[in-house]
Amino acid sequence: MWVKAIVLIPRKGGFFLLDQAAVFKRYGAFVGFKPRKVRAEHVGDGVGVALVLGAPSRVDGDFGEFTVFFDWAHVEDLLKAMDESDALTAKLTGKREWGGKRPYTSTWLEHYM
């Protein structure tokens, strides 16, 4: 497998809105998702970061598992996409914090006034 794209996907009302997904970084021939929306496992609103992968490659067969090798650019781009996701979620929800594993705290001054 290989990394095709990093995509920011809004989730509202229990659905991922794939027709509103924004490509954060493209590495391959990713042109977008076919469905317009998909029911989400979690109901909360926000913007998620998705890693879109290319079809299985020889290494997957050789290793017996789906395997992706990252380079440093992928990691840096993922971190930047996570920061953008946090900012977009704060904007979408109007909240400065919303739980999760990261310290999802807004950097916007108006959230603290």
C-alpha positions as CSV (number, residue, x, y, z in Angstrom):
1,M,0.0,0.0,0.0
2,W,1.1,3.6,-0.4
3,V,-0.2,7.0,0.8
4,K,-2.4,8.6,-1.9
5,A,-3.7,11.6,0.1
6,I,-4.4,13.2,3.5
7,V,-8.0,14.4,3.5
8,L,-10.0,16.5,6.0
9,I,-13.5,15.2,6.3
10,P,-16.3,17.0,8.1
11,R,-18.7,15.0,10.3
12,K,-22.1,16.5,11.1
13,G,-25.2,15.0,12.6
14,G,-23.8,11.5,12.6
15,F,-22.6,11.5,9.0
16,F,-19.2,12.0,7.2
17,L,-19.9,14.5,4.5
18,L,-17.6,13.2,1.8
19,D,-18.8,15.6,-0.8
20,Q,-17.3,18.4,1.5
21,A,-14.0,16.7,2.1
22,A,-10.9,18.8,1.4
23,V,-7.6,17.3,0.2
24,F,-5.0,18.5,2.5
25,K,-2.1,16.9,0.7
26,R,-2.1,14.7,-2.5
27,Y,0.7,12.2,-3.1
28,G,-1.0,10.1,-5.8
29,A,-4.0,10.0,-8.1
30,F,-6.7,10.6,-5.5
31,V,-9.7,12.5,-7.0
32,G,-12.2,12.2,-4.2
33,F,-14.8,9.9,-2.7
34,K,-17.7,8.4,-4.7
35,P,-20.4,8.5,-2.0
36,R,-21.7,11.9,-0.9
37,K,-22.1,10.9,2.7
38,V,-21.6,7.9,5.0
39,R,-23.0,7.2,8.4
40,A,-20.3,7.7,11.1
41,E,-19.7,5.5,14.1
42,H,-19.6,8.4,16.4
43,V,-22.3,11.1,16.5
44,G,-20.3,14.2,17.5
45,D,-19.6,17.0,15.0
46,G,-16.0,17.8,13.9
47,V,-13.5,17.5,11.1
48,G,-11.4,14.3,10.9
49,V,-8.1,13.6,9.2
50,A,-8.2,10.6,6.9
51,L,-5.2,8.8,5.3
52,V,-6.2,7.5,1.9
53,L,-4.1,4.5,0.8
54,G,-3.5,3.1,-2.6
55,A,-4.2,-0.5,-3.6
56,P,-2.2,-3.4,-2.0
57,S,1.3,-3.8,-3.4
58,R,3.8,-6.6,-3.5
59,V,5.2,-5.8,0.0
60,D,1.7,-6.5,1.5
61,G,1.8,-10.0,0.0
62,D,5.4,-10.6,1.0
63,F,4.7,-9.4,4.6
64,G,1.3,-11.0,4.9
65,E,-0.2,-7.8,6.2
66,F,-1.2,-4.5,4.8
67,T,1.9,-2.4,5.2
68,V,2.7,1.3,4.6
69,F,6.1,2.8,4.8
70,F,6.0,6.5,5.8
71,D,8.6,9.1,5.0
72,W,9.2,12.2,7.1
73,A,7.1,14.3,4.8
74,H,4.0,12.1,5.5
75,V,4.5,12.6,9.2
76,E,5.0,16.3,9.0
77,D,1.9,16.7,6.7
78,L,-0.2,14.5,9.1
79,L,0.7,16.8,12.0
80,K,-0.2,19.9,10.0
81,A,-3.5,18.2,9.0
82,M,-4.3,17.4,12.6
83,D,-3.7,21.1,13.6
84,E,-5.9,22.2,10.7
85,S,-8.6,19.6,11.8
86,D,-8.5,21.1,15.3
87,A,-9.0,24.6,14.0
88,L,-11.8,23.6,11.7
89,T,-13.5,21.6,14.4
90,A,-13.4,24.6,16.8
91,K,-14.9,26.7,14.0
92,L,-17.6,24.1,13.2
93,T,-18.6,23.4,16.8
94,G,-17.9,26.9,18.3
95,K,-16.2,25.1,21.2
96,R,-12.6,25.6,22.4
97,E,-12.3,22.0,23.7
98,W,-14.2,18.9,22.7
99,G,-12.4,15.9,24.2
100,G,-10.3,13.3,22.5
101,K,-6.7,12.1,22.8
102,R,-5.0,15.2,21.8
103,P,-5.1,18.5,23.8
104,Y,-7.9,19.8,21.5
105,T,-7.6,23.4,22.6
106,S,-8.4,26.3,20.4
107,T,-5.8,28.9,19.7
108,W,-8.4,31.5,19.0
109,L,-8.5,34.4,21.4
110,E,-12.3,34.8,21.2
111,H,-12.8,31.3,22.7
112,Y,-11.2,32.6,25.9
113,M,-13.0,36.0,26.2
